[in-house]
Amino acid sequence: MSQLMLAAEAQTTPRHISFLETGRSRPTGAMVIRLCDALGVQLRERNQLLLGAGLSPHYPEEPFDAPRYRPARAAINRLLSAHEPYAAVVLSRDWLVIEANRGAERLFGADLTGVNMMTWLYDRGDPHETIANWPEVARATVARLRAEVAQFPLDKSLSTALAAVQSSVGELDSAEATADLVVCPWFRTPDGIVRTMVLAARFDNAVDITLADLRVELIYPLDDEADAFFRATKNRPPPTSEPLGGP
């Protein structure tokens, strides 16, 4: 984006943009926010830019169990419950599990809260034993993390995760054409391969970092066999040992 275009989007002048760029002028909080609006900067990075300019953070952030998030927690819990018997997890931006429904615990194991799903997926020995379509999932995950690192360049946790995943998966073969609509894990279980697809939900127009960083990943069956698996296991208690691995 040129200075002229940025100035127009931020409702200022190219001269002022030039002065800000060279340090001849110091931005106000309102100007930082207008520039962030023009550039599509996310809320967490906005606070970091405000701090870098010697200003106070503008966007709030608290633990998700704080009282102010009660309506949001209630909405998420209704979504998780309604999604049964299928699996659903609530993730932070750095892939930590904030909430999980019973379907997720039956698929991935009990006590998911606080687990890093990226670590769970890639630090489990031979991933082919748990993910039937491992090469496709590995390529898609690396591509997704690269996009997130580009979108959130100040978030060191994402760049660390990308480096760890790339180290774990090693060199990947070139992607082959696929007839699949989306790339999602096909889990190996003692009951057979469970093919899934994932739909993500977020809070729209969030002006709070905690809510803006959350995403709810709703795991759906990709075929009749996967649907039968989720329905057949809905009354099982979450396993206390390794739930995945099998045919």
C-alpha positions as MATLAB code, in Angstrom:
seq = 'MSQLMLAAEAQTTPRHISFLETGRSRPTGAMVIRLCDALGVQLRERNQLLLGAGLSPHYPEEPFDAPRYRPARAAINRLLSAHEPYAAVVLSRDWLVIEANRGAERLFGADLTGVNMMTWLYDRGDPHETIANWPEVARATVARLRAEVAQFPLDKSLSTALAAVQSSVGELDSAEATADLVVCPWFRTPDGIVRTMVLAARFDNAVDITLADLRVELIYPLDDEADAFFRATKNRPPPTSEPLGGP';
ca = [
       0.000    0.000    0.000;
       1.412    3.410   -0.985;
       1.641    6.362    1.394;
      -1.064    8.085   -0.631;
      -3.442    5.138   -0.303;
      -2.652    4.684    3.391;
      -3.218    8.375    4.065;
      -6.586    8.232    2.332;
      -7.641    5.120    4.266;
      -6.472    6.621    7.588;
      -8.077   10.004    6.848;
      -4.845   11.967    7.054;
      -2.271   13.389    4.629;
       0.691   11.742    2.890;
       2.879   14.402    4.509;
       1.781   13.330    7.986;
       2.322    9.668    7.109;
       5.838   10.556    5.951;
       6.534   12.433    9.189;
       5.324    9.455   11.241;
       7.470    7.078    9.205;
      10.627    9.133    9.671;
       9.969    9.914   13.333;
       9.472   13.647   12.815;
       5.996   13.313   14.328;
       4.690   11.110   17.126;
       1.317    9.437   16.586;
      -1.641    9.869   18.883;
      -3.567    6.830   20.042;
      -6.376    7.693   17.641;
      -3.927    7.863   14.725;
      -2.391    4.484   15.612;
      -5.861    2.931   15.645;
      -6.793    4.556   12.318;
      -3.598    3.263   10.743;
      -4.309   -0.202   12.161;
      -7.832   -0.046   10.741;
      -6.419    0.837    7.332;
      -3.837   -1.956    7.447;
      -6.110   -4.627    8.957;
      -3.942   -5.090   12.053;
      -5.373   -7.493   14.652;
      -6.226   -6.375   18.193;
      -3.300   -7.964   20.037;
      -0.825   -6.417   17.600;
      -2.581   -3.054   17.931;
      -1.873   -3.014   21.654;
       1.768   -3.861   20.974;
       2.044   -1.011   18.468;
       0.430    1.386   20.936;
       2.928    0.341   23.605;
       5.753    0.777   21.100;
       4.554    4.336   20.511;
       4.672    5.032   24.254;
       0.879    4.901   24.597;
      -1.465    2.829   26.738;
      -3.081   -0.355   25.368;
      -6.584    0.238   24.069;
      -8.063   -3.265   23.802;
      -8.846   -5.280   26.960;
      -7.708   -8.822   27.665;
      -8.552  -11.023   30.653;
      -8.686  -14.754   31.400;
     -11.732  -16.319   29.767;
     -13.154  -17.324   33.154;
     -13.488  -13.648   34.178;
     -17.085  -12.587   35.009;
     -17.303  -10.223   32.028;
     -17.175  -13.185   29.639;
     -20.144  -15.013   31.177;
     -22.459  -14.346   28.177;
     -19.757  -15.483   25.750;
     -19.076  -18.634   27.774;
     -22.794  -19.409   27.864;
     -23.051  -19.041   24.076;
     -20.032  -21.287   23.529;
     -21.294  -23.919   25.969;
     -24.635  -24.033   24.157;
     -22.786  -24.500   20.867;
     -20.611  -27.285   22.292;
     -23.609  -29.085   23.777;
     -25.683  -28.764   20.613;
     -22.814  -30.233   18.578;
     -22.913  -33.572   20.437;
     -22.264  -36.367   19.668;
     -19.657  -34.817   17.375;
     -16.410  -33.369   18.712;
     -15.845  -29.646   19.298;
     -13.022  -27.696   20.947;
     -12.477  -24.038   21.802;
      -8.919  -22.945   20.996;
      -6.847  -19.885   21.760;
      -4.771  -18.321   19.000;
      -1.759  -20.366   20.113;
      -3.769  -23.639   19.944;
      -4.439  -24.168   23.661;
      -7.722  -25.935   24.450;
      -9.968  -23.605   26.462;
     -13.089  -25.794   26.423;
     -14.030  -29.157   24.916;
     -17.254  -31.097   24.680;
     -17.715  -34.766   25.542;
     -17.423  -35.745   21.892;
     -13.913  -34.262   21.765;
     -12.911  -36.013   24.982;
     -14.152  -39.332   23.608;
     -12.128  -38.795   20.418;
      -8.935  -37.261   21.833;
      -8.974  -38.332   25.491;
     -10.107  -36.898   28.813;
      -8.757  -33.712   30.427;
      -8.186  -31.780   27.207;
      -8.360  -28.337   28.831;
      -4.939  -26.683   28.704;
      -3.577  -29.125   26.120;
      -1.794  -27.602   23.132;
      -3.461  -29.281   20.152;
      -0.506  -28.574   17.886;
       1.785  -30.378   20.324;
      -0.813  -33.122   20.741;
      -0.911  -33.664   16.982;
       2.812  -33.583   16.223;
       4.599  -34.915   19.323;
       3.030  -38.374   19.396;
       5.615  -40.674   17.866;
       4.760  -41.847   14.357;
       1.840  -39.627   13.259;
       0.828  -42.165   10.596;
      -0.409  -44.368   13.447;
      -3.084  -41.834   14.408;
      -3.674  -39.800   11.212;
      -4.501  -41.874    8.126;
      -4.002  -38.972    5.699;
      -0.928  -37.665    7.463;
       0.998  -36.150    4.481;
      -1.970  -34.010    3.423;
      -2.640  -32.874    7.005;
       1.031  -32.040    7.594;
       1.253  -29.909    4.440;
      -2.001  -28.112    5.276;
      -0.880  -27.419    8.850;
       2.474  -25.975    7.785;
       0.721  -23.783    5.210;
      -1.789  -22.611    7.811;
       0.903  -21.766   10.351;
       2.923  -19.886    7.736;
      -0.157  -17.809    6.916;
      -0.770  -17.126   10.614;
       2.865  -16.092   11.157;
       2.562  -13.693    8.205;
      -0.708  -12.315    9.600;
       0.577  -12.026   13.187;
       4.316  -11.298   12.823;
       4.673  -10.105   16.433;
       3.296  -13.341   17.915;
       6.385  -15.358   18.837;
       4.315  -18.376   19.924;
       3.166  -18.914   16.333;
       6.655  -18.668   14.845;
       7.871  -21.081   17.538;
       5.036  -23.485   16.693;
       5.856  -23.274   12.978;
       9.520  -24.070   13.610;
       8.571  -27.011   15.849;
       6.101  -28.433   13.335;
       8.527  -28.062   10.425;
      11.196  -29.820   12.487;
       8.741  -32.596   13.362;
       7.421  -33.254    9.849;
      10.753  -32.831    8.040;
      10.813  -32.556    4.262;
       7.384  -32.943    2.695;
       6.767  -34.309   -0.786;
       5.071  -32.047   -3.294;
       1.313  -31.965   -2.907;
      -0.659  -34.150   -5.275;
      -4.053  -33.229   -6.658;
      -6.916  -34.279   -4.397;
     -10.638  -34.608   -4.959;
     -11.370  -33.721   -1.327;
     -13.252  -30.502   -0.584;
     -11.111  -29.719    2.464;
      -8.030  -31.185    4.138;
      -8.917  -32.420    7.623;
      -7.626  -35.320    9.733;
      -8.770  -38.870    9.166;
      -8.305  -40.404   12.596;
      -7.275  -44.013   13.139;
      -9.287  -45.486   16.024;
      -9.839  -49.025   17.341;
     -13.232  -48.814   15.577;
     -11.711  -47.955   12.198;
     -10.764  -44.792   10.316;
     -12.935  -41.797   11.200;
     -12.939  -39.241    8.370;
     -13.777  -35.725    9.495;
     -14.111  -32.157    8.319;
     -13.811  -29.034   10.471;
     -15.885  -25.855   10.528;
     -14.507  -22.928   12.572;
     -16.649  -20.330   14.373;
     -15.508  -16.988   15.804;
     -16.972  -13.957   17.515;
     -17.668  -11.409   14.793;
     -16.509   -7.799   15.290;
     -14.867   -8.528   18.660;
     -13.222   -5.511   20.313;
     -11.698   -7.595   23.105;
      -8.473   -9.540   22.606;
      -9.619  -12.625   24.503;
     -12.728  -13.041   22.350;
     -10.969  -12.048   19.123;
      -8.362  -14.780   19.655;
     -10.864  -17.578   20.328;
     -12.097  -19.997   17.706;
     -14.481  -22.909   18.067;
     -13.546  -25.875   15.889;
     -16.589  -28.034   15.138;
     -15.628  -31.491   13.890;
     -18.177  -33.115   11.586;
     -18.255  -36.614   10.074;
     -17.190  -36.681    6.441;
     -19.072  -39.872    5.609;
     -21.688  -42.280    6.960;
     -19.070  -44.453    8.651;
     -17.722  -41.507   10.656;
     -21.248  -40.460   11.578;
     -21.955  -43.990   12.800;
     -18.759  -43.904   14.907;
     -19.735  -40.709   16.714;
     -23.284  -41.924   17.332;
     -22.184  -45.377   18.485;
     -19.678  -43.952   20.984;
     -21.818  -41.130   22.388;
     -22.589  -43.046   25.590;
     -19.012  -44.158   26.193;
     -17.034  -42.401   28.934;
     -13.954  -40.497   27.741;
     -10.983  -42.889   27.591;
      -8.289  -42.531   30.227;
      -5.658  -44.094   27.959;
      -4.661  -43.382   24.364;
      -7.924  -43.254   22.332;
      -6.389  -43.140   18.851;
      -4.431  -45.647   16.852;
      -5.799  -48.721   15.182;
      -6.831  -49.869   11.731;
];
